[in-house]
């Protein structure tokens, strides 16, 4: 899919600024922006480098402001909005077309009879961005001037310039930039034309999306260089921004390398799937990044979402099957599973790795249980007994830790169910917390946690049999959990409690978490947690009250605490995050469950097809994290989310093959 947009979108500033593009480099660095070129987020930039892969993400090159002179007329191709509300220049008016070539954004500007194409991409494995301009058509030459805007800040922040002076010096074919003596130097090169150092701050760029999020909405950027060149029809110029002193200066070769990389990603994927599903294969790759370890320089992980999330244990394990196994990359799955094995501690996986690389946090009850499912999916795809043999002793320790108890009062109770939580903690995937306020504490025995625990025990018995180890212990534990799980079913509700044994009693809120009691475990020969009638009742009520075009609501609209709109400051946003907001990733296990109950392939796949339209919205070619629960279900949160992309890919392939 090329996702072509003409002047009907490109010439409408609101529409062109609501659609965003994303480029990535496989080590945690990225670039992103709007079709219009207008900055609306603090995260927008051409080079956000991962200075300590996959983290310490730092904005280095914000933008290039383009001006061209053609046939005695000046055209400003950039679009800027300032804090006083003014828009100047209005370069989007010259934007004739925008499209994606795989994941490469392409702009086409029409200035009289002149046609100029602009492409932006990153080199895989390097903090290097290429910006290429091609003079495709014209009756005379053009004078092209590019103003380069630098910065040096955490990608989550903004800059108020003050007296800060960025050092810019000439180097061969470009300039070197060092924000301050301790800063990592970076470079801007050009393969033609001339580049001159500058020293000028441009103040008060307006960031509308940060204002919407209740955050500071002004940003300053430093014009540190100007590039000038004359292009004749057929000529091109490539600008290279990099932390590498000696990157590849040949733009044509670098672009061909990127095209080849994309083609390789699609090589092993079935050609029979629709184009929008193939686009998700390319989107899937954007989340897979390096996490090198001292004893494993080839370590891998998954960025949970762009632009602001790092790698989260839970998100990584949920997203792993769709991003790696479905796309024919089991070697990546193996690397991720091995990488995370190094972080096992007290029977738990880390919840999150902070962006600046501090000690990981272990405040999650379910990340480790999703780890079992990810390993099961990997073995099903590969039959790699060697990895199972390596990990099995670690998994045994996990079971033992849960039996005797670990952090946050996580322990196996007498009824065979896992209890988790203590005052002030948020341990399930519904983990919003503002200060000391835990929005959805779910302290007790959450339904999805216990479905995952049963799944883990079944997997342990399965692996033990494969490795010719004793199986009885895990089989008996699974049977005990199966018996205890019957407590979740409430006949008067005709669905499951969301949490048992909370400090306030059993929680009957209608949430999507019970869908995992239907979709798990994945073994057809295993006794399901619920009977067929109960499974059908859950699927039906979830379909009626929680299913939307883009995922499942996190709370029934009939609940008094339901909130259907996401926005505002952190209190407002996190207060609605799991109180009715739609989550895209949940659609995967709902479709699993629908297929299990109804055995209707076309009906099951029909729940996924609206996502094809969503790929034209928000981050083009990817799937958002969340959506409003109220109509018209506007996309919110991260504009590209790993588990949203993964689950659509996974369940589409599993059901349609």
Secondary structure, DSSP 8 states (H G I E B T S, - for coil): ----B-HHHHT-HHHHHH-EEEEE-SSS-EEEEETT----STT-EEEEEEEETTEEEEEEEEEEEEEEEETTEEEE--EEEBTTS-EEEEGGGGEEEEEEETTEEEEEEEETTEEEEEEEEE-TTSSEEEEEEEEEE-SS-EEEEEEEEEEEEETT-----TT---EEEEETTEEEEESSTTS--EEEEESSSEEEEEEEEEEEEE-HHHHHTTS--EEEEEEEEEEEEEE-TT-EEEEEEESSTT----HHHHHHHHHHHHHHHHHTS-TTS-HHHHHHHHHHHTTEEE--BTTBTT-EEE--EETT---BHHHHHHHHIIIIITTT-HHHHHHHHHHHHTT-BTTB--SB--TT----B---SSHHHHHHHHHHHHHHHH--HHHHHHHHHHHHHHHHHHHH-BGGGBEE-TTS-EEB--TT---SS---EETTEETT---BEEHHHHHHHHHHHHHHHHHHHHTT---HHHHHHHHHHHHHHGGGEETTTTEE-SEEEETTEEE----GGGGHHHH----TTS--SS-HHHHHHHHHHHHHHTEETTEEESS-TTSTT------SSHHHHHHHTTTT-EETTHHHHHHHHHHHHH--HHHHHHTTTHHHHHTTSSBTTS--SEE-SSTT--EES-SEEHHHHHHHHHHHHHHH-
